[in-house]
Amino acid sequence: MTDAGTTTTPNLLVVDAGSSSLHLTVVDGEGRELAARHETEAPGSGTRQVIEELLRQAPPVAATGHRLVHGGPRLLGPTLVDDTVRAELDRAADLAPLHVPPALTALDATRRLLPDAAHVVCFDTAFHAGLPEPARTYGLPQEWTERHGLHRYGFHGLSYAWALDRAAALLGRPPRDLHVVITHLGGGCSACAVREGRSVDTTMGFTPLEGMVMSRRSGSVDPGLLLWLQTSAGMAPEEITETLNRGSGLLGLSGTSGDTRDLVRSAARGDRRAALALDVFTLGVRRGVAGCAASLDRLDALVFTGEIGCDQPEVREAVCAGLGVLGVTGGLRPVNVEEDTIVSPAGATVPVLVVPTGEGQRVALETRSLLTRHAGQK
């Protein structure tokens, strides 16, 4: 095998480690899947063994690409990992404590197993690195902002970058010509305004907790309410943090499930809490989409991605039926989407598109592009 820095089309190991899952995929130079392993638990003590087992079954790999939710204030694009970069990644862990530590566990395991390979980290925050200053700035004292780096980072950027390119192809227009809102609906949920290929607003902020109601996360709540819970209700910060991140959202509202598929079935059987949870959720998505649209001159399309965005037509319909003010209408085709699709009626003023999530594919593209650039510099 040639060196990872000079191989033109190396096989890549793509590692997508989440707060409750681990997705490993080996792809060739054309993006074809050669081997895969999907775990339903976050990386931990057994991660090295899981990766080692996959590597024994797969063709040799020359490099790895890792999805990281947060790159912190200094890492703003795909980056080759060395010891200095690895130390910098530790500083980002506090900003996304559910996501970054598991991803670093997987990164450390692959670096030990493949010491001669190139290891590249790709960040969800990178897509939003150029947010306009008004969109990234909180209404806080400038001293706080400068001292602590308090600003909106935004997330789901790898998903947005993939969905933007796929949506542009579906519409037959280059990304630089489009003004679109993309909403990623999955375990985490957010929306993003894209103007001429660039993120100009997004609903998630300093952490992935801000914005819409999500599966188990609360989304935005009145900060005064959180202060009241500490000072008047006597709740410890640790309890509040755990509940906001893992016991709120659809799960907290329904009391039964954070999965929209369960809630749609329960609501159809007359479960009022499930119905309310879905209503709160879809209203939150509409608010997020409409708020992001305020940063555009026009709305060329609304794009859904993420597991809920693709697999839950009831949610898409409820969102779009309430966005008439933006020229978006309901009456969508009620299909579970497995490929890029326009689901709005023919002749719709604002087309509604669904693009299957492509974070792993985007990591592979960014990793390969970075390695090619490095090879060209040698």
Secondary structure per residue as TSV (DSSP state, phi and psi in degrees):
chain	resnum	aa	ss	phi	psi
A	1	M	-	360.0	140.1
A	2	T	-	-77.2	165.2
A	3	D	-	-61.9	145.4
A	4	A	T	-59.7	-28.7
A	5	G	T	-77.8	-17.3
A	6	T	T	-115.5	-8.6
A	7	T	-	-66.9	131.0
A	8	T	S	-79.6	-37.4
A	9	T	S	-134.4	69.2
A	10	P	-	-73.0	153.2
A	11	N	-	-70.2	138.1
A	12	L	E	-118.0	143.5
A	13	L	E	-98.3	117.6
A	14	V	E	-100.1	125.7
A	15	V	E	-116.9	117.7
A	16	D	E	-120.3	97.9
A	17	A	E	-103.6	121.5
A	18	G	-	-108.7	-171.2
A	19	S	S	-73.6	-16.6
A	20	S	S	-144.7	21.9
A	21	S	-	-160.6	166.5
A	22	L	E	-144.2	119.2
A	23	H	E	-114.9	121.7
A	24	L	E	-118.8	130.7
A	25	T	E	-140.9	132.3
A	26	V	E	-102.3	125.1
A	27	V	E	-125.4	152.7
A	28	D	-	-90.9	-172.7
A	29	G	T	-65.3	-17.3
A	30	E	T	-98.8	5.7
A	31	G	-	84.0	7.4
A	32	R	-	-78.1	137.6
A	33	E	E	-74.1	126.3
A	34	L	E	-104.5	-28.3
A	35	A	E	-164.2	154.5
A	36	A	E	-154.6	155.1
A	37	R	E	-148.9	131.5
A	38	H	E	-127.6	120.5
A	39	E	E	-108.9	143.8
A	40	T	S	-98.6	18.7
A	41	E	S	-128.3	152.6
A	42	A	-	-67.2	153.2
A	43	P	S	-54.7	142.1
A	44	G	-	-156.8	-145.2
A	45	S	T	-64.7	-26.4
A	46	G	T	-94.0	6.2
A	47	T	H	-65.2	-41.1
A	48	R	H	-58.5	-42.3
A	49	Q	H	-65.1	-39.7
A	50	V	H	-62.0	-46.3
A	51	I	H	-65.6	-40.8
A	52	E	H	-62.0	-40.2
A	53	E	H	-63.9	-41.7
A	54	L	H	-65.0	-42.6
A	55	L	H	-64.4	-30.7
A	56	R	H	-68.3	-30.4
A	57	Q	H	-86.2	-20.2
A	58	A	S	-100.5	161.9
A	59	P	-	-62.3	159.5
A	60	P	-	-59.0	144.0
A	61	V	-	-113.3	147.0
A	62	A	S	-101.4	-13.4
A	63	A	E	-160.7	162.7
A	64	T	E	-126.4	145.6
A	65	G	E	-121.9	131.1
A	66	H	E	-119.8	132.7
A	67	R	E	-84.2	125.8
A	68	L	E	-122.3	131.2
A	69	V	S	-63.2	-37.9
A	70	H	-	-133.0	132.6
A	71	G	-	-104.9	0.8
A	72	G	T	72.5	-171.4
A	73	P	T	-77.7	-14.0
A	74	R	T	-109.6	-26.9
A	75	L	-	-95.4	106.2
A	76	L	-	-117.3	14.2
A	77	G	S	-169.5	174.1
A	78	P	-	-52.6	135.8
A	79	T	E	-139.7	133.3
A	80	L	E	-71.1	135.4
A	81	V	-	-89.9	124.9
A	82	D	-	-127.7	-173.7
A	83	D	H	-65.2	-32.8
A	84	T	H	-67.4	-45.3
A	85	V	H	-63.8	-40.8
A	86	R	H	-60.5	-39.3
A	87	A	H	-65.8	-37.6
A	88	E	H	-63.9	-35.7
A	89	L	H	-64.0	-31.2
A	90	D	H	-60.8	-31.9
A	91	R	H	-71.2	-21.8
A	92	A	H	-83.8	-12.8
A	93	A	G	-62.3	-37.8
A	94	D	G	-67.9	-21.6
A	95	L	G	-80.9	-22.0
A	96	A	S	-142.6	70.7
A	97	P	T	-66.8	-21.1
A	98	L	T	-79.8	-25.8
A	99	H	T	-110.1	-43.6
A	100	V	H	-69.9	-46.9
A	101	P	H	-56.0	-44.3
A	102	P	H	-61.4	-38.6
A	103	A	H	-64.8	-37.1
A	104	L	H	-69.8	-33.0
A	105	T	H	-59.5	-45.2
A	106	A	H	-67.3	-39.3
A	107	L	H	-62.2	-45.7
A	108	D	H	-62.3	-38.8
A	109	A	H	-64.4	-43.2
A	110	T	H	-69.8	-34.3
A	111	R	H	-64.9	-35.7
A	112	R	H	-72.6	-38.9
A	113	L	H	-75.2	-30.1
A	114	L	-	-127.2	67.6
A	115	P	T	-66.1	-21.6
A	116	D	T	-97.5	-1.5
A	117	A	S	-87.5	158.6
A	118	A	E	-80.9	137.3
A	119	H	E	-121.6	123.7
A	120	V	E	-120.5	135.6
A	121	V	E	-108.6	135.6
A	122	C	E	-121.9	134.9
A	123	F	E	-113.0	137.9
A	124	D	G	-65.6	-29.3
A	125	T	G	-73.7	-19.8
A	126	A	G	-62.9	-35.5
A	127	F	G	-61.5	-26.6
A	128	H	G	-101.9	9.4
A	129	A	T	-62.0	-25.2
A	130	G	T	-99.7	22.3
A	131	L	-	-52.1	137.2
A	132	P	-	-56.9	148.6
A	133	E	H	-56.1	-42.3
A	134	P	H	-61.7	-32.3
A	135	A	H	-77.3	-25.5
A	136	R	H	-97.1	-5.9
A	137	T	-	-100.8	130.7
A	138	Y	-	-88.7	157.2
A	139	G	S	-80.9	58.2
A	140	L	S	-116.8	161.3
A	141	P	-	-56.1	138.4
A	142	Q	H	-58.4	-32.5
A	143	E	H	-61.3	-43.3
A	144	W	H	-62.5	-47.4
A	145	T	H	-58.7	-46.0
A	146	E	H	-73.2	-39.8
A	147	R	H	-69.3	-39.6
A	148	H	H	-109.7	-0.7
A	149	G	T	65.8	42.7
A	150	L	-	-87.9	105.4
A	151	H	S	-157.5	171.2
A	152	R	-	-78.0	120.7
A	153	Y	-	-90.4	-42.1
A	154	G	-	78.8	152.6
A	155	F	-	-140.4	-173.2
A	156	H	-	59.0	23.2
A	157	G	H	-65.8	-35.2
A	158	L	H	-65.6	-39.6
A	159	S	H	-64.4	-42.2
A	160	Y	H	-65.8	-41.4
A	161	A	H	-61.6	-43.2
A	162	W	H	-64.9	-47.8
A	163	A	H	-64.1	-36.1
A	164	L	H	-61.9	-48.4
A	165	D	H	-64.4	-41.2
A	166	R	H	-68.4	-39.6
A	167	A	H	-65.6	-40.6
A	168	A	H	-60.8	-41.8
A	169	A	H	-63.9	-39.6
A	170	L	H	-65.5	-35.6
A	171	L	H	-85.7	-10.5
A	172	G	T	70.6	31.9
A	173	R	S	-134.7	147.2
A	174	P	-	-70.4	148.1
A	175	P	G	-54.5	-34.1
A	176	R	G	-67.8	-12.3
A	177	D	G	-96.2	-4.7
A	178	L	-	-102.4	144.8
A	179	H	E	-118.1	108.5
A	180	V	E	-135.9	156.6
A	181	V	E	-110.5	128.7
A	182	I	E	-112.8	135.6
A	183	T	E	-123.0	124.6
A	184	H	E	-98.4	114.9
A	185	L	E	-118.9	111.1
A	186	G	S	-152.9	-139.2
A	187	G	S	-62.4	-41.0
A	188	G	S	-105.2	149.9
A	189	C	E	-134.4	138.1
A	190	S	E	-158.3	170.3
A	191	A	E	-130.4	156.9
A	192	C	E	-144.0	133.6
A	193	A	E	-92.4	127.0
A	194	V	E	-118.8	119.3
A	195	R	E	-113.5	115.5
A	196	E	T	52.0	44.5
A	197	G	T	87.9	-0.6
A	198	R	E	-123.1	140.7
A	199	S	E	-69.0	125.5
A	200	V	E	-119.2	-7.4
A	201	D	E	-167.6	153.3
A	202	T	E	-159.1	158.8
A	203	T	S	-88.8	-30.1
A	204	M	-	-78.1	155.5
A	205	G	-	-129.7	-116.9
A	206	F	S	-65.8	-32.5
A	207	T	S	-133.5	168.8
A	208	P	T	-75.7	12.1
A	209	L	T	-91.1	-19.0
A	210	E	S	-77.9	153.5
A	211	G	S	107.8	-134.2
A	212	M	S	-69.6	158.1
A	213	V	-	-61.7	138.9
A	214	M	-	-125.0	-168.6
A	215	S	S	-61.2	-53.3
A	216	R	S	-125.2	-7.5
A	217	R	-	-96.1	146.2
A	218	S	-	-71.2	-29.1
A	219	G	-	72.7	-166.2
A	220	S	-	-68.8	135.3
A	221	V	-	-133.5	162.9
A	222	D	-	-56.9	121.0
A	223	P	H	-60.3	-27.7
A	224	G	H	-64.4	-32.6
A	225	L	H	-63.5	-41.2
A	226	L	H	-67.5	-39.3
A	227	L	H	-63.7	-39.5
A	228	W	H	-63.5	-40.9
A	229	L	H	-59.7	-35.2
A	230	Q	H	-78.5	-47.6
A	231	T	H	-84.3	-32.1
A	232	S	T	-107.1	-38.2
A	233	A	S	-89.6	-9.9
A	234	G	-	74.1	21.6
A	235	M	-	-78.8	139.7
A	236	A	-	-76.4	147.6
A	237	P	H	-54.7	-35.8
A	238	E	H	-64.3	-39.5
A	239	E	H	-67.2	-42.0
A	240	I	H	-63.5	-44.9
A	241	T	H	-59.8	-47.1
A	242	E	H	-62.3	-43.8
A	243	T	H	-68.9	-41.5
A	244	L	H	-63.8	-34.1
A	245	N	H	-90.4	-29.0
A	246	R	H	-126.7	-15.9
A	247	G	S	-122.9	17.8
A	248	S	-	-117.1	-150.8
A	249	G	H	60.1	-145.9
A	250	L	H	-59.1	-38.8
A	251	L	H	-64.1	-48.4
A	252	G	H	-65.8	-38.7
A	253	L	H	-68.2	-42.7
A	254	S	H	-83.2	-31.2
A	255	G	S	78.2	1.1
A	256	T	S	-129.1	-39.2
A	257	S	-	-159.3	148.4
A	258	G	S	-100.1	8.6
A	259	D	-	-100.1	120.3
A	260	T	H	-61.3	-28.6
A	261	R	H	-62.9	-43.5
A	262	D	H	-63.3	-42.0
A	263	L	H	-70.8	-36.0
A	264	V	H	-61.3	-43.9
A	265	R	H	-65.2	-43.4
A	266	S	H	-66.0	-40.8
A	267	A	H	-63.1	-37.9
A	268	A	H	-64.3	-25.6
A	269	R	T	-88.7	2.4
A	270	G	T	99.2	11.1
A	271	D	-	-74.1	108.3
A	272	R	H	-69.4	-34.4
A	273	R	H	-68.2	-37.9
A	274	A	H	-64.6	-42.2
A	275	A	H	-63.6	-41.8
A	276	L	H	-64.2	-41.8
A	277	A	H	-57.8	-44.6
A	278	L	H	-66.3	-38.7
A	279	D	H	-65.5	-42.3
A	280	V	H	-63.5	-42.2
A	281	F	H	-62.9	-51.3
A	282	T	H	-68.6	-32.6
A	283	L	H	-64.1	-40.3
A	284	G	H	-62.6	-39.0
A	285	V	H	-65.5	-43.5
A	286	R	H	-60.9	-43.1
A	287	R	H	-59.9	-43.5
A	288	G	H	-64.3	-44.3
A	289	V	H	-63.9	-47.1
A	290	A	H	-65.0	-39.3
A	291	G	H	-63.8	-42.0
A	292	C	H	-66.9	-35.7
A	293	A	H	-62.1	-22.9
A	294	A	T	-66.5	-14.3
A	295	S	T	-94.5	6.4
A	296	L	S	-114.7	159.1
A	297	D	S	-83.6	-24.3
A	298	R	-	-158.4	171.9
A	299	L	-	-122.5	105.5
A	300	D	-	-81.9	-25.4
A	301	A	E	-169.6	154.5
A	302	L	E	-111.9	127.1
A	303	V	E	-118.4	127.4
A	304	F	E	-101.8	138.2
A	305	T	E	-145.3	-179.0
A	306	G	S	88.6	163.8
A	307	E	H	-60.1	-46.7
A	308	I	H	-67.2	-41.1
A	309	G	H	-58.6	-33.7
A	310	C	H	-89.3	-37.8
A	311	D	H	-103.4	-1.9
A	312	Q	-	-124.5	82.2
A	313	P	H	-61.3	-28.4
A	314	E	H	-62.8	-38.5
A	315	V	H	-68.6	-46.0
A	316	R	H	-57.1	-43.5
A	317	E	H	-63.9	-44.6
A	318	A	H	-64.2	-36.8
A	319	V	H	-67.2	-51.2
A	320	C	H	-71.2	-33.6
A	321	A	H	-63.3	-21.4
A	322	G	T	-101.8	13.8
A	323	L	-	-116.7	30.8
A	324	G	G	-58.6	-29.3
A	325	V	G	-61.9	-23.7
A	326	L	G	-96.1	1.8
A	327	G	T	85.9	6.5
A	328	V	-	-92.4	138.2
A	329	T	-	-128.3	164.0
A	330	G	-	-81.9	-150.7
A	331	G	-	72.9	28.8
A	332	L	-	-73.7	156.3
A	333	R	-	-67.8	125.0
A	334	P	-	-84.4	73.6
A	335	V	-	-123.8	148.7
A	336	N	-	-83.0	127.5
A	337	V	-	-99.3	128.6
A	338	E	S	-116.2	-7.0
A	339	E	S	-146.4	163.0
A	340	D	-	-54.1	127.9
A	341	T	E	-148.1	142.7
A	342	I	E	-92.7	120.7
A	343	V	-	-106.3	-5.5
A	344	S	S	-79.3	159.6
A	345	P	-	-63.3	153.9
A	346	A	T	-57.7	135.4
A	347	G	T	82.2	8.7
A	348	A	-	-59.7	140.3
A	349	T	S	-58.9	-44.3
A	350	V	S	-121.0	109.4
A	351	P	-	-62.4	143.9
A	352	V	E	-112.0	121.3
A	353	L	E	-115.0	152.3
A	354	V	E	-126.2	126.6
A	355	V	-	-123.7	118.7
A	356	P	-	-56.0	145.0
A	357	T	-	-58.6	136.2
A	358	G	-	-133.6	39.0
A	359	E	H	-62.8	-42.7
A	360	G	H	-63.4	-42.4
A	361	Q	H	-63.2	-38.0
A	362	R	H	-67.6	-39.6
A	363	V	H	-59.6	-43.5
A	364	A	H	-61.4	-43.6
A	365	L	H	-62.8	-46.1
A	366	E	H	-68.2	-38.0
A	367	T	H	-64.0	-47.3
A	368	R	H	-64.1	-39.3
A	369	S	H	-63.5	-42.6
A	370	L	H	-64.9	-42.9
A	371	L	H	-64.7	-36.7
A	372	T	H	-64.8	-43.4
A	373	R	H	-62.1	-42.3
A	374	H	H	-65.2	-40.1
A	375	A	H	-62.9	-36.9
A	376	G	H	-70.6	-20.2
A	377	Q	T	-87.1	-7.9
A	378	K	-	-86.7	360.0
